[in-house]
Structures are given as structure tokens and as C-alpha cells.
Amino acid sequence: MDYTAVGNTTHIAARLQSLAEPGAILMAEETHRFVEGYVLYESLGPVEVRGQREPVVGYRVTGRQRGGAGSR
């Protein structure tokens, strides 16, 4: 059985990946909530993402968190 990821979450991830500079990791607010405390990040603020009516709040991963909550 083959599985294919589809839907808006996949769409946003693909669009953020296309906006990222080589070697960079961008994530949306929903992903950020899951990994906060595990990675260091900087907020990109609202990001225009093709196919979305509203801008998506984006974050750039800047490193690995060694304990504690994520940076702001």
C-alpha cells in the first residue's frame, strides 16, 4: 500500500521549502508549536504563501535547543 501526503499542511510545507535559502529550514506556526523548546528559531512574521488567503506566520530554524524553551 502506498501513501501520499496531501492537503493544506503539505502545500504550506512545500511553499515554505521553496522560499527557504539553501540549507535553511522554514516552518509554519503549527509546526513551531510542536518543536518549540527543541530548536532555536527566529520569527519571520507573516509570510505571503501562494495559494493561501492569509499570510502564514513563518519561522527559521537557527539551531538546536539544549534544554529549556525555544528562543524568541
C-alpha positions in Angstrom: 0.0 0.0 0.0 1.3 3.5 -0.9 0.6 6.6 1.0 0.8 10.1 -0.3 0.8 13.2 1.9 -1.8 15.7 0.6 -3.7 18.7 1.9 -3.1 22.2 3.0 -0.4 21.3 5.5 1.7 19.7 2.8 1.0 22.6 0.5 2.3 25.1 3.1 5.4 23.0 3.8 6.2 22.8 0.1 5.8 26.5 -0.4 7.9 27.4 2.7 10.6 24.9 1.4 10.7 26.7 -1.9 11.1 30.1 -0.1 14.0 28.9 2.1 17.5 29.7 1.3 19.8 26.7 0.6 20.5 24.9 3.8 17.7 26.8 5.7 14.7 25.3 7.4 11.5 27.2 7.5 8.4 26.2 9.4 4.8 27.4 9.9 3.2 28.2 13.2 1.6 24.8 13.6 5.0 23.0 13.3 6.6 25.6 15.5 4.2 24.7 18.3 5.3 21.1 18.2 9.1 21.8 18.2 9.3 24.8 20.4 11.7 24.0 23.2 13.7 21.7 20.9 15.0 24.2 18.4 16.3 27.7 18.3 14.4 29.9 15.9 13.7 33.4 14.6 10.3 34.7 13.7 9.8 35.8 10.1 6.5 37.3 10.8 3.7 36.9 8.3 4.8 35.4 5.0 2.8 35.5 1.8 2.4 31.9 0.6 0.9 31.3 -2.8 -2.5 29.5 -2.5 -3.3 30.9 0.9 -5.8 33.7 1.5 -4.0 34.9 4.6 -0.2 35.2 5.2 1.3 32.3 7.2 3.4 33.1 10.3 6.8 31.7 9.5 9.9 30.7 11.5 13.5 30.0 10.5 15.3 27.3 12.5 18.6 28.6 13.7 19.9 25.7 15.8 19.2 23.0 18.3 17.9 23.9 21.8 19.8 22.3 24.7 17.1 22.3 27.3 14.5 24.9 28.2 12.0 26.7 26.0 12.8 28.0 22.5 14.3 31.4 22.0 12.3 34.4 20.9 
